Amino acid sequence: MKLQTDSIIEKLRQIEAKKIMIQVPDGLKPGVFELFNSLSKEFRIIISSDPFFGACDVGDSVLYNDVDCILQLGHSEIPNIKYPKPVVFVEYKEEKVPEISESLFLELKGKGIRSIGLMFSIQYVDAAEVVKEKLQNMGFNVLVGNNDGRLKYPGQVLGCNYSTGHSIQKDVDCFLLVSTGIFHGLGAQLALPKDVYLLDLNDLTLRNLAPETDRVIRRRYAAIERAMNSRKICIVVDTKIGQKREKLARVLVEQARAADLQPVLIYSNNASPTDYENMRCDAVVFTGCPRVPIDDQDRYSMPILTAPEFRAAIKARSDSRYVMDEIVATD
């Protein structure tokens, strides 16, 4: 990724920033030396080495309070988050779109699919346009869903939000996600009622994620069933600005008490299995990023649940269709 430092400097000048903390995802860290030295000519720069999880996570509050603004690389802003200090987002988009053959989509033709909901993770917005044109040339009806307040672009997805898919799910035969790796595709298939096909631009393959997701759903139902006999429940509020859902957590506390359970409300910036093991709790309900319970269950000795999963455990039954926890807005 070649950063346009001139445009970054201009944005920082406009907000009269003097001391800036920069968040850099792992894939862009090789360019940190050039960026630091370029911006340091005019500004006081701090590079954060802490992991972060997207536009919902703008860094540790101690550092945040000591700077004029955050410069975050690689993500688009989440429009409905009210950041307490200025945050400048520098989106990362793949500069070169790989050659995508129409033969990749013949499988969809063979299955009688006519209408496709097109989605993408932010790095591949340009590639999604190429895919859209190819699909239309093949005779498919391609729909791009509307975004809610947590997403910047129509068709965009986050690991915690698939509103662009929900907005068109009744009008399509399946979804096609342009991305790399399974992270966003897994979330899309958990959230949406129709098959999601992942066009993986790493190896230029197309695969149906429903079979892989079925295994994940079975594991989630197993976690719900384990939690049905739990008594001591840690209900966790994530303090990251874009994941903080304290109102939801407090509702869950009251629902736990109504079910004759023993809840405790916890604040945490990073989920740690050891903390909950030390508390000797029977189950954890995580109200921050819903991907923590789904992706990190193996790190925990007790079931760790999302809010919908916990409600299913309280009812002592699982809904006929798995309900993915999605973040629409934060407190």
VOBA-1610 file (N, C-alpha, C; in pm, whole numbers, padded with zeros to 5 digits, always signed):
BEGIN
Met+00084-00120+00000Met+00000+00000+00000Met+00088+00125+00000Lys+00067+00212-00097Lys+00139+00338-00104Lys+00054+00447-00041Leu+00096+00497+00071Leu+00019+00598+00140Leu+00037+00735+00077Gln-00072+00806+00063Gln-00068+00942+00011Gln-00048+01038+00129Thr+00079+01056+00165Thr+00107+01132+00287Thr+00065+01278+00274Asp+00066+01333+00152Asp+00026+01474+00135Asp-00119+01494+00178Ser-00208+01402+00138Ser-00348+01417+00175Ser-00368+01393+00324Ile-00288+01303+00383Ile-00296+01280+00527Ile-00255+01405+00603Ile-00144+01465+00561Ile-00095+01587+00626Ile-00198+01697+00618Glu-00264+01710+00503Glu-00364+01815+00486Glu-00481+01795+00582Lys-00525+01671+00601Lys-00635+01643+00694Lys-00595+01676+00837Leu-00471+01644+00873Leu-00423+01673+01008Leu-00411+01823+01031Arg-00371+01895+00929Arg-00363+02041+00940Arg-00501+02102+00960Gln-00600+02047+00891Gln-00736+02101+00898Gln-00793+02093+01039Ile-00758+01988+01112Ile-00809+01976+01249Ile-00710+02031+01352Glu-00602+02093+01302Glu-00502+02159+01385Glu-00440+02062+01487Ala-00416+01939+01441Ala-00355+01838+01527Ala-00206+01863+01542Lys-00154+01835+01659Lys-00011+01850+01684Lys+00051+01717+01728Lys-00021+01644+01814Lys+00028+01515+01861Lys-00071+01406+01818Ile-00022+01309+01744Ile-00108+01210+01680Ile-00064+01069+01716Met-00160+00984+01749Met-00132+00842+01766Met-00175+00769+01639Ile-00086+00687+01585Ile-00116+00613+01462Ile-00138+00466+01495Gln-00249+00412+01449Gln-00279+00269+01460Gln-00254+00205+01323Val-00174+00099+01324Val-00134+00035+01199Val-00164-00115+01207Pro-00247-00170+01116Pro-00271-00314+01117Pro-00146-00389+01073Asp-00138-00516+01109Asp-00016-00593+01085Asp+00028-00589+00939Gly-00066-00600+00848Gly-00031-00606+00706Gly+00032-00480+00651Leu+00014-00367+00722Leu+00067-00240+00674Leu+00188-00193+00754Lys+00230-00272+00853Lys+00339-00228+00940Lys+00473-00210+00870Pro+00502-00281+00759Pro+00630-00255+00692Pro+00647-00110+00646Gly+00537-00037+00625Gly+00547+00102+00580Gly+00553+00202+00692Val+00564+00155+00818Val+00555+00245+00931Val+00676+00338+00943Phe+00793+00294+00898Phe+00913+00377+00909Phe+00902+00500+00818Glu+00860+00477+00695Glu+00844+00589+00602Glu+00737+00686+00652Leu+00627+00630+00702Leu+00517+00714+00749Leu+00561+00797+00870Phe+00625+00733+00965Phe+00669+00803+01086Phe+00763+00918+01053Asn+00862+00890+00970Asn+00960+00993+00938Asn+00903+01106+00854Ser+00805+01072+00770Ser+00743+01176+00689Ser+00658+01270+00774Leu+00574+01213+00861Leu+00484+01295+00941Leu+00556+01365+01056Ser+00666+01307+01104Ser+00738+01365+01217Ser+00803+01498+01184Lys+00814+01531+01057Lys+00870+01661+01019Lys+00780+01775+01063Glu+00651+01745+01082Glu+00557+01851+01116Glu+00478+01823+01245Phe+00465+01694+01281Phe+00380+01657+01394Phe+00457+01571+01493Arg+00406+01566+01618Arg+00458+01471+01717Arg+00381+01341+01700Ile+00452+01235+01668Ile+00389+01110+01629Ile+00416+01000+01731Ile+00311+00928+01768Ile+00322+00806+01848Ile+00268+00691+01763Ile+00345+00583+01751Ile+00297+00464+01683Ile+00249+00365+01789Ser+00124+00325+01782Ser+00072+00226+01876Ser+00106+00086+01826Ser+00165+00004+01914Ser+00194-00135+01878Ser+00086-00229+01929Asp-00015-00176+01998Asp-00122-00261+02049Asp-00209-00312+01935Pro-00260-00433+01947Pro-00354-00482+01845Pro-00483-00400+01851Phe-00548-00385+01737Phe-00679-00321+01735Phe-00765-00392+01633Phe-00896-00368+01642Phe-00989-00456+01573Phe-01081-00381+01478Gly-01032-00269+01425Gly-01111-00195+01328Gly-01149-00058+01378Ala-01240+00005+01305Ala-01280+00142+01337Ala-01355+00152+01468Cys-01398+00037+01522Cys-01465+00037+01652Cys-01368+00046+01768Asp-01238+00036+01739Asp-01136+00026+01844Asp-01026+00129+01816Val-01037+00245+01881Val-00943+00353+01852Val-00836+00368+01959Gly-00805+00257+02025Gly-00687+00258+02110Gly-00713+00273+02258Asp-00607+00250+02334Asp-00611+00260+02479Asp-00641+00402+02523Ser-00726+00415+02622Ser-00771+00548+02663Ser-00659+00634+02720Val-00558+00570+02783Val-00447+00648+02839Val-00373+00722+02728Leu-00340+00651+02620Leu-00276+00717+02507Leu-00372+00811+02436Tyr-00497+00767+02423Tyr-00596+00847+02350Tyr-00613+00984+02414Asn-00616+00987+02545Asn-00636+01114+02616Asn-00516+01207+02606Asp-00403+01155+02563Asp-00280+01233+02560Asp-00247+01286+02421Val-00335+01265+02324Val-00308+01309+02188Val-00424+01394+02137Asp-00396+01463+02025Asp-00501+01548+01965Asp-00595+01468+01877Cys-00544+01361+01816Cys-00627+01282+01729Cys-00564+01144+01706Ile-00644+01055+01649Ile-00599+00922+01611Ile-00593+00916+01459Leu-00488+00858+01405Leu-00478+00830+01262Leu-00481+00678+01250Gln-00588+00625+01193Gln-00601+00480+01181Gln-00594+00439+01035Leu-00505+00345+01008Leu-00483+00298+00871Leu-00562+00170+00845Gly-00615+00160+00725Gly-00669+00034+00679Gly-00819+00014+00693His-00891+00107+00757His-01034+00086+00777His-01113+00210+00736Ser-01240+00190+00709Ser-01329+00304+00687Ser-01399+00337+00817Glu-01440+00461+00832Glu-01505+00504+00954Glu-01638+00431+00974Ile-01681+00421+01098Ile-01815+00375+01130Ile-01897+00500+01158Pro-01986+00539+01067Pro-02049+00671+01075Pro-02124+00701+01203Asn-02188+00598+01264Asn-02273+00630+01379Asn-02200+00624+01513Ile-02066+00610+01511Ile-01990+00618+01635Ile-01954+00765+01661Lys-01979+00811+01782Lys-01942+00947+01821Lys-01806+00942+01889Tyr-01701+00960+01810Tyr-01566+00956+01864Tyr-01542+01082+01948Pro-01491+01066+02070Pro-01474+01184+02157Pro-01362+01276+02113Lys-01272+01227+02029Lys-01169+01311+01971Lys-01162+01280+01821Pro-01102+01370+01743Pro-01096+01345+01599Pro-01022+01216+01565Val-01076+01141+01470Val-01011+01021+01417Val-01005+01035+01265Val-00886+01024+01211Val-00865+01030+01066Val-00845+00888+01016Phe-00934+00843+00928Phe-00925+00708+00874Phe-00864+00713+00734Val-00765+00629+00713Val-00704+00616+00581Val-00741+00476+00531Glu-00835+00469+00440Glu-00883+00340+00392Glu-00776+00269+00310Tyr-00772+00139+00325Tyr-00682+00057+00246Tyr-00762-00019+00143Lys-00732+00005+00016Lys-00797-00067-00093Lys-00688-00131-00178Glu-00710-00255-00217Glu-00614-00324-00301Glu-00593-00243-00429Glu-00466-00210-00457Glu-00437-00123-00570Glu-00455-00194-00704Lys-00433-00326-00706Lys-00443-00401-00831Lys-00551-00507-00817Val-00651-00502-00906Val-00756-00602-00905Val-00710-00721-00988Pro-00709-00841-00931Pro-00662-00957-01008Pro-00757-00989-01124Glu-00706-01062-01220Glu-00789-01105-01333Glu-00890-01206-01285Ile-01016-01173-01299Ile-01124-01259-01250Ile-01198-01317-01371Ser-01193-01448-01384Ser-01254-01515-01499Ser-01402-01542-01473Glu-01484-01524-01578Glu-01626-01554-01566Glu-01651-01702-01540Ser-01554-01787-01572Ser-01571-01931-01550Ser-01588-01964-01401Leu-01540-01875-01313Leu-01557-01896-01170Leu-01705-01902-01129Phe-01789-01837-01208Phe-01928-01824-01169Phe-02022-01920-01244Leu-01965-02011-01323Leu-02047-02106-01398Leu-02123-02199-01303Glu-02064-02228-01188Glu-02131-02312-01088Glu-02265-02251-01049Leu-02269-02120-01034Leu-02393-02053-00996Leu-02497-02066-01106Lys-02453-02055-01231Lys-02543-02075-01345Lys-02602-02214-01341Gly-02516-02313-01318Gly-02560-02451-01317Gly-02661-02481-01209Lys-02661-02404-01101Lys-02756-02424-00991Lys-02885-02346-01010Gly-02897-02278-01123Gly-03019-02205-01152Gly-03032-02073-01079Ile-02922-02024-01027Ile-02924-01895-00955Ile-02937-01781-01055Arg-03027-01692-01027Arg-03051-01578-01118Arg-03018-01444-01053Ser-03053-01432-00926Ser-03034-01303-00859Ser-02933-01319-00746Ile-02830-01232-00745Ile-02718-01243-00652Ile-02705-01114-00572Gly-02691-01128-00440Gly-02661-01012-00355Gly-02511-00999-00341Leu-02455-00888-00387Leu-02310-00868-00388Leu-02267-00790-00265Met-02165-00842-00196Met-02110-00777-00077Met-01959-00780-00086Phe-01894-00699-00001Phe-01748-00693-00002Phe-01697-00642+00131Ser-01574-00683+00168Ser-01504-00617+00276Ser-01431-00497+00216Ile-01404-00396+00297Ile-01370-00263+00247Ile-01250-00260+00153Gln-01151-00351+00173Gln-01033-00348+00087Gln-01065-00380-00058Tyr-01180-00442-00082Tyr-01208-00498-00216Tyr-01328-00432-00282Val-01353-00307-00247Val-01464-00235-00308Val-01444-00220-00459Asp-01321-00197-00505Asp-01296-00184-00648Asp-01311-00318-00719Ala-01263-00425-00655Ala-01278-00558-00714Ala-01425-00596-00723Ala-01504-00553-00626Ala-01647-00585-00628Ala-01715-00523-00750Glu-01670-00405-00790Glu-01727-00341-00910Glu-01696-00424-01034Val-01575-00479-01041Val-01537-00564-01154Val-01623-00690-01155Val-01641-00750-01038Val-01723-00871-01026Val-01867-00842-01066Lys-01919-00730-01023Lys-02057-00693-01058Lys-02075-00687-01208Glu-01981-00624-01278Glu-01991-00612-01424Glu-01986-00749-01491Lys-01898-00837-01444Lys-01886-00970-01504Lys-02013-01051-01482Leu-02069-01044-01362Leu-02192-01116-01334Leu-02307-01066-01420Gln-02315-00936-01437Gln-02421-00880-01520Gln-02404-00920-01665Asn-02279-00926-01712Asn-02253-00970-01849Asn-02296-01115-01871Met-02294-01194-01764Met-02335-01334-01773Met-02486-01351-01757Gly-02557-01243-01736Gly-02702-01250-01728Gly-02759-01255-01588Phe-02674-01245-01486Phe-02724-01244-01349Phe-02783-01107-01314Asn-02885-01109-01230Asn-02936-00986-01171Asn-02858-00962-01042Val-02783-00852-01036Val-02695-00826-00922Val-02752-00712-00839Leu-02774-00740-00710Leu-02825-00639-00619Leu-02719-00605-00515Val-02708-00477-00482Val-02617-00430-00377Val-02703-00366-00270Gly-02695-00419-00148Gly-02784-00375-00041Gly-02747-00242+00019Asn-02847-00179+00082Asn-02827-00051+00148Asn-02756-00071+00282Asn-02672+00023+00318Asn-02599+00019+00445Asn-02675+00091+00554Asp-02659+00042+00678Asp-02715+00114+00791Asp-02612+00214+00843Gly-02639+00273+00960Gly-02552+00379+01010Gly-02414+00333+01053Arg-02393+00201+01064Arg-02263+00151+01108Arg-02169+00126+00990Leu-02221+00128+00869Leu-02141+00103+00750Leu-02135+00227+00663Lys-02023+00244+00595Lys-02003+00364+00515Lys-02054+00347+00372Tyr-02046+00225+00318Tyr-02075+00204+00176Tyr-02185+00099+00156Pro-02272+00118+00055Pro-02363+00009+00016Pro-02282-00115-00024Gly-02327-00230+00023Gly-02258-00355-00009Gly-02147-00392+00086Gln-02101-00298+00168Gln-01991-00325+00261Gln-02038-00413+00376Val-01949-00494+00429Val-01977-00571+00550Val-01867-00549+00651Leu-01901-00564+00778Leu-01806-00573+00888Leu-01822-00710+00952Gly-01728-00749+01035Gly-01739-00877+01103Gly-01858-00885+01197Cys-01913-00767+01233Cys-02026-00762+01327Cys-02151-00703+01265Asn-02152-00676+01134Asn-02267-00609+01075Asn-02284-00650+00929Tyr-02401-00705+00899Tyr-02432-00751+00763Tyr-02564-00691+00716Ser-02586-00567+00755Ser-02711-00500+00722Ser-02732-00487+00571Thr-02623-00475+00495Thr-02639-00464+00349Thr-02696-00593+00291Gly-02668-00706+00355Gly-02728-00832+00312Gly-02873-00843+00356His-02901-00804+00481His-03039-00812+00530His-03135-00730+00445Ser-03087-00617+00393Ser-03176-00527+00320Ser-03225-00586+00188Ile-03159-00690+00138Ile-03199-00749+00009Ile-03221-00900+00016Gln-03220-00956+00137Gln-03219-01102+00149Gln-03345-01168+00090Lys-03456-01096+00087Lys-03578-01153+00030Lys-03578-01149-00122Asp-03485-01074-00181Asp-03489-01050-00325Asp-03380-01123-00402Val-03298-01202-00333Val-03187-01270-00400Val-03193-01420-00376Asp-03127-01494-00465Asp-03119-01640-00451Asp-03000-01680-00363Cys-02896-01598-00363Cys-02778-01624-00280Cys-02699-01495-00268Phe-02593-01500-00190Phe-02502-01387-00175Phe-02364-01425-00225Leu-02293-01327-00277Leu-02154-01346-00317Leu-02072-01238-00248Leu-01976-01282-00169Leu-01890-01191-00093Leu-01752-01186-00156Val-01705-01066-00187Val-01571-01046-00242Val-01479-01010-00126Ser-01385-01099-00096Ser-01299-01077+00020Ser-01180-01173+00011Thr-01110-01188+00122Thr-01004-01288+00135Thr-01019-01354+00272Gly-00988-01483+00280Gly-01004-01553+00406Gly-01150-01569+00442Ile-01174-01640+00551Ile-01312-01678+00584Ile-01378-01588+00686Phe-01306-01493+00745Phe-01360-01416+00858Phe-01494-01351+00824His-01496-01266+00721His-01620-01196+00688His-01725-01291+00631Gly-01679-01391+00556Gly-01773-01485+00497Gly-01844-01569+00600Leu-01773-01611+00704Leu-01834-01688+00811Leu-01943-01606+00880Gly-01912-01481+00911Gly-02012-01395+00973Gly-02133-01375+00885Ala-02109-01356+00754Ala-02220-01336+00662Ala-02311-01458+00657Gln-02251-01577+00654Gln-02333-01697+00647Gln-02409-01722+00777Leu-02349-01686+00891Leu-02419-01698+01018Leu-02537-01601+01027Ala-02521-01483+00967Ala-02621-01378+00980Ala-02734-01387+00879Leu-02705-01443+00761Leu-02800-01435+00650Leu-02866-01570+00624Pro-02991-01570+00577Pro-03068-01694+00565Pro-03043-01772+00437Lys-02964-01719+00347Lys-02939-01787+00220Lys-02789-01813+00203Asp-02756-01905+00112Asp-02617-01944+00095Asp-02529-01825+00059Val-02411-01822+00120Val-02311-01719+00091Val-02194-01786+00019Tyr-02160-01734-00097Tyr-02044-01781-00172Tyr-01931-01681-00153Leu-01815-01731-00118Leu-01697-01647-00099Leu-01611-01650-00224Leu-01592-01534-00286Leu-01491-01520-00390Leu-01364-01474-00322Asp-01273-01569-00300Asp-01150-01542-00228Asp-01045-01493-00327Leu-01007-01367-00314Leu-00913-01308-00409Leu-00769-01349-00382Asn-00744-01420-00272Asn-00609-01472-00250Asn-00575-01582-00350Asp-00669-01674-00370Asp-00642-01786-00461Asp-00742-01795-00576Leu-00826-01692-00589Leu-00925-01686-00698Leu-01009-01814-00703Thr-01072-01844-00591Thr-01164-01956-00583Thr-01301-01907-00537Leu-01402-01983-00572Leu-01539-01955-00528Leu-01589-02077-00453Arg-01635-02057-00328Arg-01687-02172-00254Arg-01807-02133-00170Asn-01896-02231-00157Asn-02015-02214-00076Asn-01977-02234+00071Leu-02008-02134+00155Leu-01967-02139+00295Leu-02068-02209+00386Ala-02183-02247+00332Ala-02285-02309+00416Ala-02236-02436+00486Pro-02167-02530+00416Pro-02121-02651+00486Pro-02022-02620+00598Glu-01928-02526+00576Glu-01832-02491+00680Glu-01901-02424+00798Thr-02001-02342+00769Thr-02070-02269+00875Thr-02158-02362+00957Asp-02209-02468+00897Asp-02291-02563+00972Asp-02213-02621+01090Arg-02084-02647+01070Arg-02002-02700+01179Arg-01988-02598+01291Val-01973-02470+01254Val-01963-02364+01355Val-02093-02352+01433Ile-02206-02360+01364Ile-02336-02348+01429Ile-02355-02462+01529Arg-02314-02583+01493Arg-02327-02696+01587Arg-02245-02669+01713Arg-02128-02611+01698Arg-02045-02578+01814Arg-02111-02470+01899Arg-02177-02374+01833Arg-02244-02269+01910Arg-02363-02325+01988Tyr-02437-02415+01927Tyr-02548-02478+01999Tyr-02496-02560+02117Ala-02379-02623+02099Ala-02319-02698+02209Ala-02284-02606+02325Ala-02231-02485+02293Ala-02199-02387+02398Ala-02325-02340+02469Ile-02432-02319+02392Ile-02560-02278+02454Ile-02610-02387+02549Glu-02603-02511+02504Glu-02650-02622+02587Glu-02568-02634+02715Arg-02436-02616+02705Arg-02351-02620+02824Arg-02389-02511+02923Ala-02429-02395+02870Ala-02460-02280+02956Ala-02596-02292+03023Met-02679-02385+02979Met-02814-02395+03035Met-02813-02429+03183Asn-02709-02496+03230Asn-02699-02533+03371Asn-02609-02439+03450Ser-02571-02326+03390Ser-02482-02231+03456Ser-02558-02148+03559Arg-02489-02111+03666Arg-02549-02027+03769Arg-02479-01892+03781Lys-02346-01896+03788Lys-02268-01773+03803Lys-02228-01722+03664Ile-02278-01604+03629Ile-02265-01553+03493Ile-02189-01420+03493Cys-02079-01412+03422Cys-02009-01285+03400Cys-02064-01220+03273Ile-02124-01104+03289Ile-02175-01030+03172Ile-02081-00913+03148Val-02019-00913+03032Val-01904-00827+03005Val-01941-00710+02914Val-01905-00590+02959Val-01913-00469+02876Val-01775-00441+02821Asp-01762-00436+02690Asp-01634-00400+02628Asp-01623-00248+02626Thr-01512-00195+02677Thr-01498-00049+02687Thr-01449+00017+02559Lys-01421-00062+02454Lys-01386-00002+02325Lys-01503+00084+02278Ile-01472+00201+02229Ile-01576+00299+02201Ile-01680+00248+02101Gly-01638+00168+02006Gly-01730+00121+01903Gly-01790-00015+01933Gln-01765-00067+02055Gln-01821-00196+02093Gln-01896-00191+02225Lys-01900-00074+02286Lys-01956-00060+02420Lys-02109-00060+02416Arg-02169-00165+02472Arg-02314-00177+02476Arg-02357-00203+02622Glu-02337-00103+02704Glu-02368-00116+02846Glu-02517-00134+02869Lys-02599-00063+02792Lys-02744-00075+02810Lys-02789-00219+02786Leu-02735-00281+02682Leu-02767-00421+02655Leu-02722-00509+02771Ala-02600-00484+02820Ala-02547-00565+02929Ala-02635-00557+03053Arg-02682-00437+03085Arg-02766-00421+03205Arg-02902-00490+03187Val-02954-00490+03066Val-03078-00565+03039Val-03053-00714+03061Leu-02939-00763+03016Leu-02906-00905+03033Leu-02888-00941+03181Val-02833-00849+03259Val-02820-00871+03402Val-02958-00893+03465Glu-03054-00807+03428Glu-03189-00820+03483Glu-03255-00950+03435Gln-03231-00987+03310Gln-03288-01112+03260Gln-03228-01232+03331Ala-03098-01223+03362Ala-03033-01332+03436Ala-03092-01344+03576Arg-03113-01231+03643Arg-03173-01234+03778Arg-03315-01290+03773Ala-03390-01252+03670Ala-03526-01302+03657Ala-03528-01454+03637Ala-03418-01508+03583Ala-03407-01652+03563Ala-03343-01721+03684Asp-03331-01647+03794Asp-03276-01699+03920Asp-03128-01738+03906Leu-03055-01661+03825Leu-02911-01680+03811Leu-02838-01575+03893Gln-02707-01589+03904Gln-02624-01495+03979Gln-02531-01423+03882Pro-02572-01307+03828Pro-02488-01235+03733Pro-02396-01136+03802Val-02286-01103+03735Val-02200-00994+03777Val-02163-00917+03650Leu-02161-00783+03661Leu-02132-00697+03547Leu-01984-00663+03547Ile-01917-00689+03435Ile-01772-00671+03424Ile-01742-00571+03313Tyr-01644-00484+03337Tyr-01592-00396+03232Tyr-01455-00448+03189Ser-01431-00452+03059Ser-01303-00505+03011Ser-01269-00444+02876Asn-01139-00417+02855Asn-01094-00368+02725Asn-01046-00482+02636Asn-00998-00589+02697Asn-00956-00707+02622Asn-01001-00832+02697Ala-01075-00917+02630Ala-01126-01037+02693Ala-01011-01131+02727Ser-01007-01177+02851Ser-00901-01267+02897Ser-00962-01388+02967Pro-00940-01508+02917Pro-00995-01627+02982Pro-00954-01639+03128Thr-00830-01601+03161Thr-00781-01616+03299Thr-00865-01537+03398Asp-00908-01416+03359Asp-00989-01334+03449Asp-01115-01408+03492Tyr-01181-01470+03397Tyr-01309-01535+03427Tyr-01288-01668+03500Glu-01178-01734+03469Glu-01145-01856+03543Glu-01118-01823+03690Asn-01049-01711+03714Asn-01021-01671+03852Asn-01149-01637+03929Met-01251-01591+03857Met-01379-01559+03920Met-01464-01684+03944Arg-01420-01797+03890Arg-01493-01923+03903Arg-01636-01911+03850Cys-01649-01839+03742Cys-01783-01826+03684Cys-01814-01949+03598Asp-01944-01971+03575Asp-01986-02087+03497Asp-01998-02056+03348Ala-02024-01929+03316Ala-02040-01888+03175Ala-02012-01739+03164Val-01973-01697+03046Val-01945-01557+03016Val-02036-01512+02904Val-02094-01394+02920Val-02174-01334+02813Val-02102-01208+02769Phe-02060-01205+02643Phe-01977-01095+02593Phe-02063-01005+02505Thr-02078-00879+02546Thr-02164-00786+02472Thr-02084-00698+02376Gly-01952-00715+02372Gly-01871-00640+02275Gly-01876-00709+02139Cys-01762-00721+02075Cys-01758-00781+01942Cys-01815-00923+01947Pro-01920-00952+01868Pro-01980-01086+01873Pro-01890-01195+01816Arg-01781-01157+01752Arg-01691-01258+01697Arg-01601-01320+01804Val-01591-01256+01921Val-01508-01313+02028Val-01562-01449+02072Pro-01692-01461+02106Pro-01742-01594+02142Pro-01732-01695+02027Ile-01760-01649+01906Ile-01764-01741+01792Ile-01624-01790+01755Asp-01527-01699+01752Asp-01394-01733+01703Asp-01299-01779+01811Asp-01325-01742+01937Asp-01229-01767+02045Asp-01277-01865+02151Gln-01386-01936+02126Gln-01439-02026+02229Gln-01334-02126+02279Asp-01246-02171+02191Asp-01147-02272+02230Asp-01050-02221+02337Arg-01040-02089+02355Arg-00950-02034+02455Arg-01011-02040+02595Tyr-01139-02069+02605Tyr-01210-02060+02731Tyr-01249-02198+02781Ser-01240-02217+02911Ser-01281-02343+02971Ser-01432-02347+02995Met-01495-02230+02999Met-01640-02223+03017Met-01705-02172+02888Pro-01836-02192+02870Pro-01899-02137+02751Pro-01895-01984+02753Ile-01864-01925+02639Ile-01869-01780+02624Ile-01970-01751+02515Leu-02071-01670+02548Leu-02188-01655+02464Leu-02207-01511+02417Thr-02277-01497+02305Thr-02329-01367+02263Thr-02461-01343+02335Ala-02516-01223+02319Ala-02643-01191+02385Ala-02757-01281+02336Pro-02777-01301+02205Pro-02886-01392+02163Pro-02864-01535+02211Glu-02739-01579+02215Glu-02711-01714+02263Glu-02747-01727+02411Phe-02716-01626+02490Phe-02748-01630+02632Phe-02899-01635+02654Arg-02972-01558+02574Arg-03118-01560+02587Arg-03174-01697+02551Ala-03112-01763+02453Ala-03154-01900+02420Ala-03124-01994+02536Ala-03012-01974+02602Ala-02976-02059+02717Ala-03074-02039+02832Ile-03115-01915+02856Ile-03212-01887+02963Ile-03343-01960+02934Lys-03385-01958+02808Lys-03511-02025+02770Lys-03497-02177+02775Ala-03370-02225+02785Ala-03342-02369+02782Ala-03388-02431+02651Arg-03377-02354+02543Arg-03405-02408+02411Arg-03329-02326+02309Ser-03303-02385+02194Ser-03237-02316+02084Ser-03340-02282+01977Asp-03329-02163+01923Asp-03419-02124+01815Asp-03395-02213+01694Ser-03499-02224+01609Ser-03488-02312+01492Ser-03378-02266+01398Arg-03353-02136+01395Arg-03243-02084+01314Arg-03149-02005+01403Tyr-03019-02029+01387Tyr-02921-01961+01469Tyr-02930-01810+01447Val-02924-01733+01555Val-02933-01587+01547Val-02794-01529+01574Met-02740-01465+01474Met-02609-01399+01487Met-02627-01265+01558Asp-02544-01239+01657Asp-02545-01109+01722Asp-02475-01009+01631Glu-02542-00899+01599Glu-02483-00796+01515Glu-02492-00662+01588Ile-02390-00581+01571Ile-02389-00449+01634Ile-02443-00348+01535Val-02554-00288+01570Val-02615-00184+01486Val-02570-00046+01536Ala-02569-00031+01668Ala-02527+00096+01728Ala-02472+00066+01867Thr-02397+00159+01921Thr-02341+00145+02055Thr-02400+00252+02146Asp-02374+00240+02276Asp-02430+00335+02372Asp-02374+00476+02347
//
